[in-house]
Amino acid sequence: MTESDMPLDPEAPDHELAELLESARPVPSAGFRGALRRRLAARDPGYGPRPPALCLVVAGYLSAGALLIGLGALAAVGVL
């Protein structure tokens, strides 16, 4: 492709292609989407809200893991 063959606006074909793909995109019927939603809602285990101190528990586990990795690295090097 030479420079004279290239379009002046390189975004134009991309925009036209995007519009074509969006208009031709297959979408499931409303009945199928509704049935799928009801089925997924029926299979929901319902875990409920997260515990209030979840961030503190995760931070504690991360800190303990980092400490153990650090001690293991020091032991591998021979410092301990």
mmCIF file of the N, C-alpha and C atoms, coordinates in Angstrom:
data_MODEL
# 
_entry.id   MODEL 
# 
loop_
_atom_site.group_PDB 
_atom_site.id 
_atom_site.type_symbol 
_atom_site.label_atom_id 
_atom_site.label_alt_id 
_atom_site.label_comp_id 
_atom_site.label_asym_id 
_atom_site.label_entity_id 
_atom_site.label_seq_id 
_atom_site.pdbx_PDB_ins_code 
_atom_site.Cartn_x 
_atom_site.Cartn_y 
_atom_site.Cartn_z 
_atom_site.occupancy 
_atom_site.B_iso_or_equiv 
_atom_site.pdbx_formal_charge 
_atom_site.auth_seq_id 
_atom_site.auth_comp_id 
_atom_site.auth_asym_id 
_atom_site.auth_atom_id 
_atom_site.pdbx_PDB_model_num 
ATOM 1   N N  . MET A 1 1  ? 0.849   -1.164  0.000  1.00 0.00 ? 1  MET A N  1 
ATOM 2   C CA . MET A 1 1  ? 0.000   0.000   0.000  1.00 0.00 ? 1  MET A CA 1 
ATOM 3   C C  . MET A 1 1  ? 0.897   1.230   0.000  1.00 0.00 ? 1  MET A C  1 
ATOM 4   N N  . THR A 1 2  ? 0.677   2.092   -0.936 1.00 0.00 ? 2  THR A N  1 
ATOM 5   C CA . THR A 1 2  ? 1.469   3.311   -1.027 1.00 0.00 ? 2  THR A CA 1 
ATOM 6   C C  . THR A 1 2  ? 0.789   4.431   -0.244 1.00 0.00 ? 2  THR A C  1 
ATOM 7   N N  . GLU A 1 3  ? 1.499   5.528   -0.091 1.00 0.00 ? 3  GLU A N  1 
ATOM 8   C CA . GLU A 1 3  ? 0.945   6.643   0.664  1.00 0.00 ? 3  GLU A CA 1 
ATOM 9   C C  . GLU A 1 3  ? -0.294  7.216   0.001  1.00 0.00 ? 3  GLU A C  1 
ATOM 10  N N  . SER A 1 4  ? -0.364  7.184   -1.329 1.00 0.00 ? 4  SER A N  1 
ATOM 11  C CA . SER A 1 4  ? -1.536  7.727   -2.021 1.00 0.00 ? 4  SER A CA 1 
ATOM 12  C C  . SER A 1 4  ? -2.767  6.844   -1.814 1.00 0.00 ? 4  SER A C  1 
ATOM 13  N N  . ASP A 1 5  ? -2.569  5.556   -1.521 1.00 0.00 ? 5  ASP A N  1 
ATOM 14  C CA . ASP A 1 5  ? -3.694  4.649   -1.287 1.00 0.00 ? 5  ASP A CA 1 
ATOM 15  C C  . ASP A 1 5  ? -4.253  4.756   0.131  1.00 0.00 ? 5  ASP A C  1 
ATOM 16  N N  . MET A 1 6  ? -3.483  5.307   1.043  1.00 0.00 ? 6  MET A N  1 
ATOM 17  C CA . MET A 1 6  ? -3.893  5.373   2.436  1.00 0.00 ? 6  MET A CA 1 
ATOM 18  C C  . MET A 1 6  ? -4.975  6.443   2.609  1.00 0.00 ? 6  MET A C  1 
ATOM 19  N N  . PRO A 1 7  ? -5.984  6.162   3.421  1.00 0.00 ? 7  PRO A N  1 
ATOM 20  C CA . PRO A 1 7  ? -7.022  7.162   3.656  1.00 0.00 ? 7  PRO A CA 1 
ATOM 21  C C  . PRO A 1 7  ? -6.456  8.343   4.438  1.00 0.00 ? 7  PRO A C  1 
ATOM 22  N N  . LEU A 1 8  ? -7.093  9.502   4.266  1.00 0.00 ? 8  LEU A N  1 
ATOM 23  C CA . LEU A 1 8  ? -6.619  10.696  4.962  1.00 0.00 ? 8  LEU A CA 1 
ATOM 24  C C  . LEU A 1 8  ? -6.847  10.602  6.466  1.00 0.00 ? 8  LEU A C  1 
ATOM 25  N N  . ASP A 1 9  ? -7.949  10.015  6.857  1.00 0.00 ? 9  ASP A N  1 
ATOM 26  C CA . ASP A 1 9  ? -8.266  9.871   8.280  1.00 0.00 ? 9  ASP A CA 1 
ATOM 27  C C  . ASP A 1 9  ? -8.177  8.394   8.647  1.00 0.00 ? 9  ASP A C  1 
ATOM 28  N N  . PRO A 1 10 ? -7.112  7.982   9.298  1.00 0.00 ? 10 PRO A N  1 
ATOM 29  C CA . PRO A 1 10 ? -6.975  6.545   9.605  1.00 0.00 ? 10 PRO A CA 1 
ATOM 30  C C  . PRO A 1 10 ? -8.010  6.054   10.603 1.00 0.00 ? 10 PRO A C  1 
ATOM 31  N N  . GLU A 1 11 ? -8.635  6.951   11.352 1.00 0.00 ? 11 GLU A N  1 
ATOM 32  C CA . GLU A 1 11 ? -9.636  6.544   12.337 1.00 0.00 ? 11 GLU A CA 1 
ATOM 33  C C  . GLU A 1 11 ? -10.985 6.237   11.686 1.00 0.00 ? 11 GLU A C  1 
ATOM 34  N N  . ALA A 1 12 ? -11.269 6.818   10.519 1.00 0.00 ? 12 ALA A N  1 
ATOM 35  C CA . ALA A 1 12 ? -12.582 6.663   9.889  1.00 0.00 ? 12 ALA A CA 1 
ATOM 36  C C  . ALA A 1 12 ? -12.936 5.210   9.599  1.00 0.00 ? 12 ALA A C  1 
ATOM 37  N N  . PRO A 1 13 ? -12.089 4.425   8.947  1.00 0.00 ? 13 PRO A N  1 
ATOM 38  C CA . PRO A 1 13 ? -12.478 3.022   8.708  1.00 0.00 ? 13 PRO A CA 1 
ATOM 39  C C  . PRO A 1 13 ? -12.665 2.247   10.011 1.00 0.00 ? 13 PRO A C  1 
ATOM 40  N N  . ASP A 1 14 ? -11.855 2.558   11.009 1.00 0.00 ? 14 ASP A N  1 
ATOM 41  C CA . ASP A 1 14 ? -11.999 1.870   12.287 1.00 0.00 ? 14 ASP A CA 1 
ATOM 42  C C  . ASP A 1 14 ? -13.339 2.210   12.925 1.00 0.00 ? 14 ASP A C  1 
ATOM 43  N N  . HIS A 1 15 ? -13.738 3.470   12.829 1.00 0.00 ? 15 HIS A N  1 
ATOM 44  C CA . HIS A 1 15 ? -15.006 3.893   13.401 1.00 0.00 ? 15 HIS A CA 1 
ATOM 45  C C  . HIS A 1 15 ? -16.168 3.230   12.665 1.00 0.00 ? 15 HIS A C  1 
ATOM 46  N N  . GLU A 1 16 ? -16.088 3.174   11.348 1.00 0.00 ? 16 GLU A N  1 
ATOM 47  C CA . GLU A 1 16 ? -17.145 2.527   10.563 1.00 0.00 ? 16 GLU A CA 1 
ATOM 48  C C  . GLU A 1 16 ? -17.227 1.035   10.877 1.00 0.00 ? 16 GLU A C  1 
ATOM 49  N N  . LEU A 1 17 ? -16.073 0.407   11.018 1.00 0.00 ? 17 LEU A N  1 
ATOM 50  C CA . LEU A 1 17 ? -16.048 -1.021  11.354 1.00 0.00 ? 17 LEU A CA 1 
ATOM 51  C C  . LEU A 1 17 ? -16.640 -1.251  12.741 1.00 0.00 ? 17 LEU A C  1 
ATOM 52  N N  . ALA A 1 18 ? -16.311 -0.378  13.681 1.00 0.00 ? 18 ALA A N  1 
ATOM 53  C CA . ALA A 1 18 ? -16.855 -0.521  15.029 1.00 0.00 ? 18 ALA A CA 1 
ATOM 54  C C  . ALA A 1 18 ? -18.374 -0.391  15.025 1.00 0.00 ? 18 ALA A C  1 
ATOM 55  N N  . GLU A 1 19 ? -18.895 0.563   14.279 1.00 0.00 ? 19 GLU A N  1 
ATOM 56  C CA . GLU A 1 19 ? -20.345 0.721   14.188 1.00 0.00 ? 19 GLU A CA 1 
ATOM 57  C C  . GLU A 1 19 ? -20.998 -0.508  13.551 1.00 0.00 ? 19 GLU A C  1 
ATOM 58  N N  . LEU A 1 20 ? -20.360 -1.039  12.513 1.00 0.00 ? 20 LEU A N  1 
ATOM 59  C CA . LEU A 1 20 ? -20.896 -2.229  11.850 1.00 0.00 ? 20 LEU A CA 1 
ATOM 60  C C  . LEU A 1 20 ? -20.920 -3.417  12.803 1.00 0.00 ? 20 LEU A C  1 
ATOM 61  N N  . LEU A 1 21 ? -19.838 -3.613  13.540 1.00 0.00 ? 21 LEU A N  1 
ATOM 62  C CA . LEU A 1 21 ? -19.779 -4.742  14.466 1.00 0.00 ? 21 LEU A CA 1 
ATOM 63  C C  . LEU A 1 21 ? -20.785 -4.589  15.600 1.00 0.00 ? 21 LEU A C  1 
ATOM 64  N N  . GLU A 1 22 ? -20.968 -3.375  16.093 1.00 0.00 ? 22 GLU A N  1 
ATOM 65  C CA . GLU A 1 22 ? -21.936 -3.168  17.162 1.00 0.00 ? 22 GLU A CA 1 
ATOM 66  C C  . GLU A 1 22 ? -23.359 -3.402  16.683 1.00 0.00 ? 22 GLU A C  1 
ATOM 67  N N  . SER A 1 23 ? -23.668 -2.984  15.454 1.00 0.00 ? 23 SER A N  1 
ATOM 68  C CA . SER A 1 23 ? -25.033 -3.164  14.949 1.00 0.00 ? 23 SER A CA 1 
ATOM 69  C C  . SER A 1 23 ? -25.307 -4.623  14.594 1.00 0.00 ? 23 SER A C  1 
ATOM 70  N N  . ALA A 1 24 ? -24.290 -5.373  14.215 1.00 0.00 ? 24 ALA A N  1 
ATOM 71  C CA . ALA A 1 24 ? -24.474 -6.765  13.806 1.00 0.00 ? 24 ALA A CA 1 
ATOM 72  C C  . ALA A 1 24 ? -24.213 -7.746  14.940 1.00 0.00 ? 24 ALA A C  1 
ATOM 73  N N  . ARG A 1 25 ? -23.950 -7.230  16.146 1.00 0.00 ? 25 ARG A N  1 
ATOM 74  C CA . ARG A 1 25 ? -23.631 -8.109  17.279 1.00 0.00 ? 25 ARG A CA 1 
ATOM 75  C C  . ARG A 1 25 ? -24.856 -8.913  17.685 1.00 0.00 ? 25 ARG A C  1 
ATOM 76  N N  . PRO A 1 26 ? -24.730 -10.239 17.772 1.00 0.00 ? 26 PRO A N  1 
ATOM 77  C CA . PRO A 1 26 ? -25.882 -11.036 18.192 1.00 0.00 ? 26 PRO A CA 1 
ATOM 78  C C  . PRO A 1 26 ? -26.154 -10.833 19.680 1.00 0.00 ? 26 PRO A C  1 
ATOM 79  N N  . VAL A 1 27 ? -27.403 -10.626 20.019 1.00 0.00 ? 27 VAL A N  1 
ATOM 80  C CA . VAL A 1 27 ? -27.818 -10.426 21.399 1.00 0.00 ? 27 VAL A CA 1 
ATOM 81  C C  . VAL A 1 27 ? -28.860 -11.479 21.722 1.00 0.00 ? 27 VAL A C  1 
ATOM 82  N N  . PRO A 1 28 ? -28.712 -12.189 22.844 1.00 0.00 ? 28 PRO A N  1 
ATOM 83  C CA . PRO A 1 28 ? -29.720 -13.192 23.202 1.00 0.00 ? 28 PRO A CA 1 
ATOM 84  C C  . PRO A 1 28 ? -31.085 -12.530 23.406 1.00 0.00 ? 28 PRO A C  1 
ATOM 85  N N  . SER A 1 29 ? -32.119 -13.292 23.198 1.00 0.00 ? 29 SER A N  1 
ATOM 86  C CA . SER A 1 29 ? -33.469 -12.756 23.351 1.00 0.00 ? 29 SER A CA 1 
ATOM 87  C C  . SER A 1 29 ? -33.744 -12.422 24.812 1.00 0.00 ? 29 SER A C  1 
ATOM 88  N N  . ALA A 1 30 ? -34.745 -11.584 25.029 1.00 0.00 ? 30 ALA A N  1 
ATOM 89  C CA . ALA A 1 30 ? -35.094 -11.179 26.387 1.00 0.00 ? 30 ALA A CA 1 
ATOM 90  C C  . ALA A 1 30 ? -35.553 -12.376 27.217 1.00 0.00 ? 30 ALA A C  1 
ATOM 91  N N  . GLY A 1 31 ? -36.259 -13.307 26.596 1.00 0.00 ? 31 GLY A N  1 
ATOM 92  C CA . GLY A 1 31 ? -36.707 -14.497 27.313 1.00 0.00 ? 31 GLY A CA 1 
ATOM 93  C C  . GLY A 1 31 ? -35.544 -15.340 27.813 1.00 0.00 ? 31 GLY A C  1 
ATOM 94  N N  . PHE A 1 32 ? -34.531 -15.500 26.962 1.00 0.00 ? 32 PHE A N  1 
ATOM 95  C CA . PHE A 1 32 ? -33.356 -16.268 27.357 1.00 0.00 ? 32 PHE A CA 1 
ATOM 96  C C  . PHE A 1 32 ? -32.618 -15.572 28.500 1.00 0.00 ? 32 PHE A C  1 
ATOM 97  N N  . ARG A 1 33 ? -32.444 -14.247 28.374 1.00 0.00 ? 33 ARG A N  1 
ATOM 98  C CA . ARG A 1 33 ? -31.734 -13.508 29.423 1.00 0.00 ? 33 ARG A CA 1 
ATOM 99  C C  . ARG A 1 33 ? -32.482 -13.589 30.750 1.00 0.00 ? 33 ARG A C  1 
ATOM 100 N N  . GLY A 1 34 ? -33.807 -13.497 30.707 1.00 0.00 ? 34 GLY A N  1 
ATOM 101 C CA . GLY A 1 34 ? -34.598 -13.587 31.929 1.00 0.00 ? 34 GLY A CA 1 
ATOM 102 C C  . GLY A 1 34 ? -34.495 -14.957 32.570 1.00 0.00 ? 34 GLY A C  1 
ATOM 103 N N  . ALA A 1 35 ? -34.581 -16.005 31.733 1.00 0.00 ? 35 ALA A N  1 
ATOM 104 C CA . ALA A 1 35 ? -34.472 -17.372 32.264 1.00 0.00 ? 35 ALA A CA 1 
ATOM 105 C C  . ALA A 1 35 ? -33.083 -17.610 32.857 1.00 0.00 ? 35 ALA A C  1 
ATOM 106 N N  . LEU A 1 36 ? -32.055 -17.088 32.191 1.00 0.00 ? 36 LEU A N  1 
ATOM 107 C CA . LEU A 1 36 ? -30.696 -17.243 32.711 1.00 0.00 ? 36 LEU A CA 1 
ATOM 108 C C  . LEU A 1 36 ? -30.546 -16.538 34.048 1.00 0.00 ? 36 LEU A C  1 
ATOM 109 N N  . ARG A 1 37 ? -31.107 -15.332 34.159 1.00 0.00 ? 37 ARG A N  1 
ATOM 110 C CA . ARG A 1 37 ? -31.012 -14.586 35.413 1.00 0.00 ? 37 ARG A CA 1 
ATOM 111 C C  . ARG A 1 37 ? -31.706 -15.339 36.538 1.00 0.00 ? 37 ARG A C  1 
ATOM 112 N N  . ARG A 1 38 ? -32.908 -15.875 36.263 1.00 0.00 ? 38 ARG A N  1 
ATOM 113 C CA . ARG A 1 38 ? -33.629 -16.629 37.297 1.00 0.00 ? 38 ARG A CA 1 
ATOM 114 C C  . ARG A 1 38 ? -32.865 -17.881 37.704 1.00 0.00 ? 38 ARG A C  1 
ATOM 115 N N  . ARG A 1 39 ? -32.254 -18.562 36.737 1.00 0.00 ? 39 ARG A N  1 
ATOM 116 C CA . ARG A 1 39 ? -31.504 -19.778 37.064 1.00 0.00 ? 39 ARG A CA 1 
ATOM 117 C C  . ARG A 1 39 ? -30.282 -19.451 37.913 1.00 0.00 ? 39 ARG A C  1 
ATOM 118 N N  . LEU A 1 40 ? -29.554 -18.386 37.543 1.00 0.00 ? 40 LEU A N  1 
ATOM 119 C CA . LEU A 1 40 ? -28.387 -18.005 38.322 1.00 0.00 ? 40 LEU A CA 1 
ATOM 120 C C  . LEU A 1 40 ? -28.773 -17.533 39.718 1.00 0.00 ? 40 LEU A C  1 
ATOM 121 N N  . ALA A 1 41 ? -29.889 -16.822 39.839 1.00 0.00 ? 41 ALA A N  1 
ATOM 122 C CA . ALA A 1 41 ? -30.349 -16.370 41.150 1.00 0.00 ? 41 ALA A CA 1 
ATOM 123 C C  . ALA A 1 41 ? -30.745 -17.562 42.020 1.00 0.00 ? 41 ALA A C  1 
ATOM 124 N N  . ALA A 1 42 ? -31.332 -18.594 41.414 1.00 0.00 ? 42 ALA A N  1 
ATOM 125 C CA . ALA A 1 42 ? -31.725 -19.784 42.174 1.00 0.00 ? 42 ALA A CA 1 
ATOM 126 C C  . ALA A 1 42 ? -30.513 -20.565 42.655 1.00 0.00 ? 42 ALA A C  1 
ATOM 127 N N  . ARG A 1 43 ? -29.406 -20.527 41.888 1.00 0.00 ? 43 ARG A N  1 
ATOM 128 C CA . ARG A 1 43 ? -28.212 -21.284 42.263 1.00 0.00 ? 43 ARG A CA 1 
ATOM 129 C C  . ARG A 1 43 ? -27.263 -20.488 43.150 1.00 0.00 ? 43 ARG A C  1 
ATOM 130 N N  . ASP A 1 44 ? -27.602 -19.230 43.462 1.00 0.00 ? 44 ASP A N  1 
ATOM 131 C CA . ASP A 1 44 ? -26.744 -18.370 44.268 1.00 0.00 ? 44 ASP A CA 1 
ATOM 132 C C  . ASP A 1 44 ? -26.638 -18.946 45.680 1.00 0.00 ? 44 ASP A C  1 
ATOM 133 N N  . PRO A 1 45 ? -25.404 -19.187 46.163 1.00 0.00 ? 45 PRO A N  1 
ATOM 134 C CA . PRO A 1 45 ? -25.252 -19.743 47.504 1.00 0.00 ? 45 PRO A CA 1 
ATOM 135 C C  . PRO A 1 45 ? -25.620 -18.747 48.595 1.00 0.00 ? 45 PRO A C  1 
ATOM 136 N N  . GLY A 1 46 ? -25.648 -17.483 48.314 1.00 0.00 ? 46 GLY A N  1 
ATOM 137 C CA . GLY A 1 46 ? -26.059 -16.483 49.296 1.00 0.00 ? 46 GLY A CA 1 
ATOM 138 C C  . GLY A 1 46 ? -25.087 -16.332 50.445 1.00 0.00 ? 46 GLY A C  1 
ATOM 139 N N  . TYR A 1 47 ? -23.844 -16.091 50.137 1.00 0.00 ? 47 TYR A N  1 
ATOM 140 C CA . TYR A 1 47 ? -22.848 -15.947 51.189 1.00 0.00 ? 47 TYR A CA 1 
ATOM 141 C C  . TYR A 1 47 ? -23.092 -14.721 52.055 1.00 0.00 ? 47 TYR A C  1 
ATOM 142 N N  . GLY A 1 48 ? -23.760 -13.728 51.542 1.00 0.00 ? 48 GLY A N  1 
ATOM 143 C CA . GLY A 1 48 ? -24.052 -12.536 52.322 1.00 0.00 ? 48 GLY A CA 1 
ATOM 144 C C  . GLY A 1 48 ? -22.882 -11.570 52.330 1.00 0.00 ? 48 GLY A C  1 
ATOM 145 N N  . PRO A 1 49 ? -22.973 -10.565 53.189 1.00 0.00 ? 49 PRO A N  1 
ATOM 146 C CA . PRO A 1 49 ? -21.924 -9.544  53.227 1.00 0.00 ? 49 PRO A CA 1 
ATOM 147 C C  . PRO A 1 49 ? -20.619 -10.084 53.821 1.00 0.00 ? 49 PRO A C  1 
ATOM 148 N N  . ARG A 1 50 ? -19.545 -9.421  53.494 1.00 0.00 ? 50 ARG A N  1 
ATOM 149 C CA . ARG A 1 50 ? -18.241 -9.813  54.030 1.00 0.00 ? 50 ARG A CA 1 
ATOM 150 C C  . ARG A 1 50 ? -18.131 -9.400  55.485 1.00 0.00 ? 50 ARG A C  1 
ATOM 151 N N  . PRO A 1 51 ? -17.303 -10.092 56.260 1.00 0.00 ? 51 PRO A N  1 
ATOM 152 C CA . PRO A 1 51 ? -17.126 -9.707  57.663 1.00 0.00 ? 51 PRO A CA 1 
ATOM 153 C C  . PRO A 1 51 ? -16.530 -8.300  57.754 1.00 0.00 ? 51 PRO A C  1 
ATOM 154 N N  . PRO A 1 52 ? -16.861 -7.562  58.811 1.00 0.00 ? 52 PRO A N  1 
ATOM 155 C CA . PRO A 1 52 ? -16.376 -6.189  58.920 1.00 0.00 ? 52 PRO A CA 1 
ATOM 156 C C  . PRO A 1 52 ? -14.860 -6.085  59.062 1.00 0.00 ? 52 PRO A C  1 
ATOM 157 N N  . ALA A 1 53 ? -14.205 -7.062  59.641 1.00 0.00 ? 53 ALA A N  1 
ATOM 158 C CA . ALA A 1 53 ? -12.763 -6.988  59.876 1.00 0.00 ? 53 ALA A CA 1 
ATOM 159 C C  . ALA A 1 53 ? -11.975 -7.770  58.834 1.00 0.00 ? 53 ALA A C  1 
ATOM 160 N N  . LEU A 1 54 ? -12.543 -7.971  57.657 1.00 0.00 ? 54 LEU A N  1 
ATOM 161 C CA . LEU A 1 54 ? -11.884 -8.764  56.632 1.00 0.00 ? 54 LEU A CA 1 
ATOM 162 C C  . LEU A 1 54 ? -10.545 -8.159  56.230 1.00 0.00 ? 54 LEU A C  1 
ATOM 163 N N  . CYS A 1 55 ? -10.483 -6.853  56.089 1.00 0.00 ? 55 CYS A N  1 
ATOM 164 C CA . CYS A 1 55 ? -9.223  -6.197  55.702 1.00 0.00 ? 55 CYS A CA 1 
ATOM 165 C C  . CYS A 1 55 ? -8.137  -6.429  56.746 1.00 0.00 ? 55 CYS A C  1 
ATOM 166 N N  . LEU A 1 56 ? -8.498  -6.384  58.011 1.00 0.00 ? 56 LEU A N  1 
ATOM 167 C CA . LEU A 1 56 ? -7.511  -6.621  59.066 1.00 0.00 ? 56 LEU A CA 1 
ATOM 168 C C  . LEU A 1 56 ? -7.017  -8.069  59.059 1.00 0.00 ? 56 LEU A C  1 
ATOM 169 N N  . VAL A 1 57 ? -7.911  -8.992  58.827 1.00 0.00 ? 57 VAL A N  1 
ATOM 170 C CA . VAL A 1 57 ? -7.528  -10.409 58.775 1.00 0.00 ? 57 VAL A CA 1 
ATOM 171 C C  . VAL A 1 57 ? -6.586  -10.647 57.593 1.00 0.00 ? 57 VAL A C  1 
ATOM 172 N N  . VAL A 1 58 ? -6.918  -10.103 56.434 1.00 0.00 ? 58 VAL A N  1 
ATOM 173 C CA . VAL A 1 58 ? -6.071  -10.278 55.252 1.00 0.00 ? 58 VAL A CA 1 
ATOM 174 C C  . VAL A 1 58 ? -4.714  -9.625  55.482 1.00 0.00 ? 58 VAL A C  1 
ATOM 175 N N  . ALA A 1 59 ? -4.701  -8.436  56.065 1.00 0.00 ? 59 ALA A N  1 
ATOM 176 C CA . ALA A 1 59 ? -3.432  -7.759  56.351 1.00 0.00 ? 59 ALA A CA 1 
ATOM 177 C C  . ALA A 1 59 ? -2.589  -8.574  57.315 1.00 0.00 ? 59 ALA A C  1 
ATOM 178 N N  . GLY A 1 60 ? -3.208  -9.199  58.293 1.00 0.00 ? 60 GLY A N  1 
ATOM 179 C CA . GLY A 1 60 ? -2.475  -10.047 59.239 1.00 0.00 ? 60 GLY A CA 1 
ATOM 180 C C  . GLY A 1 60 ? -1.855  -11.256 58.556 1.00 0.00 ? 60 GLY A C  1 
ATOM 181 N N  . TYR A 1 61 ? -2.638  -11.909 57.689 1.00 0.00 ? 61 TYR A N  1 
ATOM 182 C CA . TYR A 1 61 ? -2.092  -13.057 56.960 1.00 0.00 ? 61 TYR A CA 1 
ATOM 183 C C  . TYR A 1 61 ? -0.954  -12.651 56.034 1.00 0.00 ? 61 TYR A C  1 
ATOM 184 N N  . LEU A 1 62 ? -1.097  -11.514 55.360 1.00 0.00 ? 62 LEU A N  1 
ATOM 185 C CA . LEU A 1 62 ? -0.034  -11.042 54.475 1.00 0.00 ? 62 LEU A CA 1 
ATOM 186 C C  . LEU A 1 62 ? 1.231   -10.711 55.257 1.00 0.00 ? 62 LEU A C  1 
ATOM 187 N N  . SER A 1 63 ? 1.060   -10.091 56.402 1.00 0.00 ? 63 SER A N  1 
ATOM 188 C CA . SER A 1 63 ? 2.218   -9.744  57.230 1.00 0.00 ? 63 SER A CA 1 
ATOM 189 C C  . SER A 1 63 ? 2.923   -11.006 57.736 1.00 0.00 ? 63 SER A C  1 
ATOM 190 N N  . ALA A 1 64 ? 2.144   -11.964 58.200 1.00 0.00 ? 64 ALA A N  1 
ATOM 191 C CA . ALA A 1 64 ? 2.739   -13.210 58.694 1.00 0.00 ? 64 ALA A CA 1 
ATOM 192 C C  . ALA A 1 64 ? 3.453   -13.945 57.562 1.00 0.00 ? 64 ALA A C  1 
ATOM 193 N N  . GLY A 1 65 ? 2.858   -13.969 56.381 1.00 0.00 ? 65 GLY A N  1 
ATOM 194 C CA . GLY A 1 65 ? 3.498   -14.623 55.245 1.00 0.00 ? 65 GLY A CA 1 
ATOM 195 C C  . GLY A 1 65 ? 4.792   -13.932 54.848 1.00 0.00 ? 65 GLY A C  1 
ATOM 196 N N  . ALA A 1 66 ? 4.782   -12.595 54.823 1.00 0.00 ? 66 ALA A N  1 
ATOM 197 C CA . ALA A 1 66 ? 5.995   -11.848 54.490 1.00 0.00 ? 66 ALA A CA 1 
ATOM 198 C C  . ALA A 1 66 ? 7.087   -12.082 55.523 1.00 0.00 ? 66 ALA A C  1 
ATOM 199 N N  . LEU A 1 67 ? 6.707   -12.149 56.786 1.00 0.00 ? 67 LEU A N  1 
ATOM 200 C CA . LEU A 1 67 ? 7.687   -12.426 57.852 1.00 0.00 ? 67 LEU A CA 1 
ATOM 201 C C  . LEU A 1 67 ? 8.299   -13.808 57.678 1.00 0.00 ? 67 LEU A C  1 
ATOM 202 N N  . LEU A 1 68 ? 7.484   -14.799 57.375 1.00 0.00 ? 68 LEU A N  1 
ATOM 203 C CA . LEU A 1 68 ? 8.002   -16.151 57.177 1.00 0.00 ? 68 LEU A CA 1 
ATOM 204 C C  . LEU A 1 68 ? 8.897   -16.243 55.949 1.00 0.00 ? 68 LEU A C  1 
ATOM 205 N N  . ILE A 1 69 ? 8.528   -15.548 54.876 1.00 0.00 ? 69 ILE A N  1 
ATOM 206 C CA . ILE A 1 69 ? 9.378   -15.541 53.681 1.00 0.00 ? 69 ILE A CA 1 
ATOM 207 C C  . ILE A 1 69 ? 10.704  -14.869 53.991 1.00 0.00 ? 69 ILE A C  1 
ATOM 208 N N  . GLY A 1 70 ? 10.652  -13.778 54.732 1.00 0.00 ? 70 GLY A N  1 
ATOM 209 C CA . GLY A 1 70 ? 11.896  -13.087 55.113 1.00 0.00 ? 70 GLY A CA 1 
ATOM 210 C C  . GLY A 1 70 ? 12.780  -13.970 55.976 1.00 0.00 ? 70 GLY A C  1 
ATOM 211 N N  . LEU A 1 71 ? 12.197  -14.646 56.958 1.00 0.00 ? 71 LEU A N  1 
ATOM 212 C CA . LEU A 1 71 ? 12.992  -15.550 57.799 1.00 0.00 ? 71 LEU A CA 1 
ATOM 213 C C  . LEU A 1 71 ? 13.573  -16.703 56.985 1.00 0.00 ? 71 LEU A C  1 
ATOM 214 N N  . GLY A 1 72 ? 12.810  -17.229 56.051 1.00 0.00 ? 72 GLY A N  1 
ATOM 215 C CA . GLY A 1 72 ? 13.309  -18.294 55.188 1.00 0.00 ? 72 GLY A CA 1 
ATOM 216 C C  . GLY A 1 72 ? 14.460  -17.814 54.316 1.00 0.00 ? 72 GLY A C  1 
ATOM 217 N N  . ALA A 1 73 ? 14.358  -16.599 53.808 1.00 0.00 ? 73 ALA A N  1 
ATOM 218 C CA . ALA A 1 73 ? 15.444  -16.052 52.991 1.00 0.00 ? 73 ALA A CA 1 
ATOM 219 C C  . ALA A 1 73 ? 16.703  -15.845 53.825 1.00 0.00 ? 73 ALA A C  1 
ATOM 220 N N  . LEU A 1 74 ? 16.544  -15.338 55.040 1.00 0.00 ? 74 LEU A N  1 
ATOM 221 C CA . LEU A 1 74 ? 17.700  -15.152 55.912 1.00 0.00 ? 74 LEU A CA 1 
ATOM 222 C C  . LEU A 1 74 ? 18.334  -16.491 56.289 1.00 0.00 ? 74 LEU A C  1 
ATOM 223 N N  . ALA A 1 75 ? 17.519  -17.496 56.513 1.00 0.00 ? 75 ALA A N  1 
ATOM 224 C CA . ALA A 1 75 ? 18.045  -18.815 56.823 1.00 0.00 ? 75 ALA A CA 1 
ATOM 225 C C  . ALA A 1 75 ? 18.766  -19.421 55.604 1.00 0.00 ? 75 ALA A C  1 
ATOM 226 N N  . ALA A 1 76 ? 18.252  -19.190 54.422 1.00 0.00 ? 76 ALA A N  1 
ATOM 227 C CA . ALA A 1 76 ? 18.887  -19.718 53.215 1.00 0.00 ? 76 ALA A CA 1 
ATOM 228 C C  . ALA A 1 76 ? 20.234  -19.054 52.952 1.00 0.00 ? 76 ALA A C  1 
ATOM 229 N N  . VAL A 1 77 ? 20.332  -17.766 53.262 1.00 0.00 ? 77 VAL A N  1 
ATOM 230 C CA . VAL A 1 77 ? 21.580  -17.048 53.065 1.00 0.00 ? 77 VAL A CA 1 
ATOM 231 C C  . VAL A 1 77 ? 22.620  -17.451 54.117 1.00 0.00 ? 77 VAL A C  1 
ATOM 232 N N  . GLY A 1 78 ? 22.121  -17.862 55.278 1.00 0.00 ? 78 GLY A N  1 
ATOM 233 C CA . GLY A 1 78 ? 23.041  -18.273 56.342 1.00 0.00 ? 78 GLY A CA 1 
ATOM 234 C C  . GLY A 1 78 ? 23.179  -17.256 57.447 1.00 0.00 ? 78 GLY A C  1 
ATOM 235 N N  . VAL A 1 79 ? 22.380  -16.221 57.442 1.00 0.00 ? 79 VAL A N  1 
ATOM 236 C CA . VAL A 1 79 ? 22.449  -15.203 58.493 1.00 0.00 ? 79 VAL A CA 1 
ATOM 237 C C  . VAL A 1 79 ? 21.894  -15.753 59.793 1.00 0.00 ? 79 VAL A C  1 
ATOM 238 N N  . LEU A 1 80 ? 20.896  -16.573 59.729 1.00 0.00 ? 80 LEU A N  1 
ATOM 239 C CA . LEU A 1 80 ? 20.310  -17.154 60.947 1.00 0.00 ? 80 LEU A CA 1 
ATOM 240 C C  . LEU A 1 80 ? 20.850  -18.537 61.210 1.00 0.00 ? 80 LEU A C  1 
# 
